[in-house]
Each structure stands twice: as structure tokens, then as C-alpha cells.
Amino acid sequence: MKRLIKYLSAYKKEAVLGPLFKLFEALLELFVPLVIAEMINQGIGAGEAGKGTVIKLMLLLVALGVAGLIFSVTAQFFAAKASVGFVTRIRSALFSHIQKLSYTKLDTVGTSTLITRMTSDVNQVQTGMNLALRLLLRSPFVVFGAMIMAFTIDAKISLIFLAMIVVLSIVVFGVMLITMPLHKKVQARLDSLTHSTKENLGGARVIRAFCKEEEETDSFKTKNYTYAKSESFVGKISALTNPVTFIVVNASLTVLIWSGAVRVDVGGLTQGEVVALYNYMSQILVELVKLANLIVTISKSLACASRIGDVLDIPAASFEGEEYTGDGSVEFKNVSFKYEGAGDTSLKNISFFAKSGETVGVIGGTGDGKSTLVNLIPAFYPATEGEVLVGGRNVCEYSMTSLRSHIGIVPQKAVLFSGTIRENMLWGNENATDDEIIEALEIAQAKDFVTAKDGVLDYFIEQGGKNLSGGQRQRLTIARAIVSKPRILILDDSSSALDYLTDLNLRRALAKLSCTLFIVSQRASSVMNSDNIIVLEDGEAVGQGKHADLLENCTAYREIYETQFTGEEGVR
């Protein structure tokens, strides 16, 4: 929580006024038993002569209640404002920090874990902060205030209060120390449950295609049961707090009433004072129960705050550096790369040079490192060995924002956001005109189907592009990259859903662009006209050159080509 408390700085006033008004309310509450004692001794005990006193004291009780209500509502307002504002700033900082994490860190932490941090954990911190501002000072103040007020009535009998508070403190803080580490384990199991849910929802079609519904349901039930069992175990320990508290307090009340009766008989106490002592002990009971529940909530919040702090402590990728002013040339010098935690390298000793304006094809089988290679160009991952040069300088020397603003990337998975086609295109260039967008759509072979849509550029795309076909999504993502007018354009197997004619027309249109073009594909037809083709096999470049040369000198390329082109076309 110490790492997060700085986000409360903008709400210092509310964080002070909330507890302060709660203390005012508690102070008024401590006077109520004294007023009742006075009403019994001076009013009710005096018979008819004390009616006026009773009425005055009743009006005083009403005034104390109204004032207490005003203080309570005011305190709630400030506490809610502070806690909501506090968590809003945390959530914003957390999201901003996640955006700055490198791909390596995102892969290590995992999407489901980050989602849990942004939702469940943050909400739990908000609940804990709200309760802490309202009760963390008020409850101890009432407990010790009631004990002090009891000592002013009778010091000897008030020792019962002192013994009770000591016992209950041991119970409350003992439960907190036991449950706090357990709450961390419970939240970790919630991460696993969230991850399972995310995978099942995202892969629903695959699960049904392979008839794995029952297996996935059983797997989810197992994880859900494990989570529920852990939560139940912690809940059982936390649930001991209330009954133990009631036992201790009720035992103390029994001793108090018995001792008070004895003192009244000998004239050491009045009946009103015994009632006041009883009321003070009842106040202590209520506040200790509140405090016990508060401790449970705070222990959860602290565990969640620790998990949020762990994410914020992950070093962000450096976005500082020189502005990118070079051309579109790309050079790999003996580059090797290994994913964090992987057993073997994904790329081994890759070297090539692409002049500005050239087209480079990258081909190979599944898992041979094609996507990994092009992901090193915009520095999504740092090279483990060797250097990746763009515009003649190492990519690590550039400002990441500057570097990536000049690189257009179309990833394997076509990702579109809910909104109009125009809004999606403006991701590439927020200042692009409709004419520039239409031009990019035409190059990407998307103009025909876009102009046929109702509203054209104002056609609304649902989340994930669910109302578009796979080929339409791919062409729109290509157009989005073209809108940015990049110096380097990377197509990472982004035409796999296109038919051969559309793919051919796309490549012809792309060839007219004045940028360095990287085409990653498993189709030989997509890369065969490239200025340089890099053939990858198990992360190694087993061949480089033009199509004709590779057919003669590279066995891996020839095998790929011959499996895709047969008969007369293959011979040709």
C-alpha cells in the first residue's frame, strides 16, 4: 500500500475531512450514555418532578442524533470521493504502465493476470480505502473513548473493559496475520480462473470443433472448485472473528451487570451509571465487530494492493532516445534471439541488408521464426545477440515512439476496434483525410467492399470486427498501416485469408509504394517477386536471394515451392 498511497495526494483534503467528521460523530456518540444516565438519575428517579428534565434530555438526544447523522453523511461523502478518486488514479497509472511494458514482460506476466489486477484487485483496494477512511480511526476512537468514559464513572469496574479490549485485540490482529497471506493465494487462483475463462471464450469455436466442451467444462469446474475452496477456507477463519468477539463481549457484559448490581446495592454506583457502563460496553462491542470486519477487508485490500504494486514495479521499456531521421534501410548483423524462459533460441545468427524501397520476403514453415524476425525491427523484442539497424542505427538508440511512427505493422491476427471504419483508419494517421483513407483502401483491395457498405467510412465495425469476414478484416488492417505512410511496411502473414487473385493485386499495388516492404508468408507466390527472399528453417537463414536463385540453390525453398506449385505451373 505504501507504493500506492502517493496516488491519494490529490485528495488530501477529503482524506482528512472524512475521518475527521467520523470522529465528530463518534464524540457525540460517547456523550449519549452520560445523557441517558442523567435522565435515569435526575429525571425518571425524581418521579413527577423530573418530567421537565426528561423532556430536555430527550430533546438533547434528538439533537445529538441529528448532528451525528449530518457528520456521518458528510464523512461518507468525503470518504467516497477520496477512495473513488484514489482508485481512478491507480487504475490510470496501472493502464499507462502496462502500455509501456515490453512484449517480454507482457508475455511473462500474462494477460489474464493483468486483467485481474485492473478489475478485481483495484475494486478491492477501493472498498478497503473507503472503509478505512470511515472506520479505521472511528472504531478505535470509540473503543478507547468508551473505556476512558467508563473509567470516569468507576475505575475499578472499568478494568473489565481493559481486559476485554486486550483479549479482543489479540483475536482481531491474530486473524489478520493469518488471513493476509492466504488472501494473496486466493487472488492467484482467481488469476488462473480468469485465464481459463479468457481462453475458453476466445477459443469457443475451436473447442466446439474438436468436441472438447465437456473436458473444458470439467477443467473449469476443477479450477473453480479450487478457488472456491480456498476462498471458503479463508472465509471460515475470518468468520471466527464475530462469534469469538460476541462471546468475549457477552461474558464481559455478564460480569459487568453482576458487578454493577453488587455496587448499586452497597451504594457505590447509581442505576443510571450502571446503564451508562452497559451502553459503553455495547458501543465497544459494535465497534469491535466493525473493526474485525474492517481488518478482514483491509487485509484483502493490502494483499491486492501488493499485487498491483508488483505490476507497477516491473521496469517499463525505455521510450527515450534519438528521433528517427534515417531512410528505410534495415540491416541484421549476426542477430540471435531467445524468448525469456525458452529452452532454445528462436533465431540464430541472422544477417541481411535491405535497401530503402526494396521488398524483402520472409518464408518458412510454422514455428521457424518468421514473425519473431520482423518483431525485432520495431524493437518489440531486443535482440539477444547482434544488432538490428534501421536507417543505419541500432533500433535501441531511437525513441520507440519515433521509430514505430515510421513503421507500419500488420500483425498475423487482424485486430480491429469497435467503431467506424474511419475511426479505425485514423489509428494509422489521426490527421488523414477521407481521400487519403480511400487511397489506402484502394491499395489494400478494400475499396470495393467498403464503398458497398451502408455509410461507407461511417460503417460501424463491431468489437473484434465480428461483422466482417476474415479477408475483409485483413485488408482493413493493411489499409490502416498504409494510411500512416510508413518508411517500412511489415506484412506478417497478413494476406493468408485472401484468395490468390486478390493477393496478387495487393502485391502489385504495394510494389508502387515508396517504402521498404517486408512480406512474411508461407506462400511462395506471395514472396517470389521480392528483391530478396530470406528462407528460415528452425530459426536459421538457410537461404537468401531471388526466387530463381533459391530454386536452384536452396533445398528448403524448392520443397516449399514444389508443394504449392505442381504440374506445368510448377515446372514453369
Salt bridges, closest charged atoms under 4 A:
GLU14 OE2 - LYS81 NZ 3.36
GLU25 OE1 - LYS22 NZ 3.09
GLU25 OE1 - ARG138 NE 3.38
GLU29 OE1 - ARG138 NH2 2.42
GLU48 OE1 - LYS51 NZ 2.91
ASP121 OD2 - ARG307 NE 2.88
ASP154 OD2 - ARG263 NH2 2.95
ASP191 OD2 - ARG117 NH1 3.10
ASP191 OD1 - ARG307 NH2 3.04
GLU199 OE2 - HIS195 NE2 3.25
GLU215 OE2 - LYS212 NZ 3.35
GLU287 OE2 - ARG138 NH1 2.47
GLU287 OE2 - LYS290 NZ 3.57
ASP310 OD1 - ARG3 NH1 3.59
ASP313 OD2 - ARG3 NH1 2.29
ASP344 OD2 - LYS348 NZ 3.89
GLU397 OE1 - ARG393 NH2 3.17
ASP434 OD1 - ARG422 NE 3.09
GLU436 OE2 - LYS485 NZ 3.01
ASP458 OD1 - ARG422 NH1 2.28
ASP503 OD2 - ARG507 NE 3.75
ASP503 OD2 - ARG523 NH1 3.24
GLU568 OE2 - ARG572 NH1 3.66
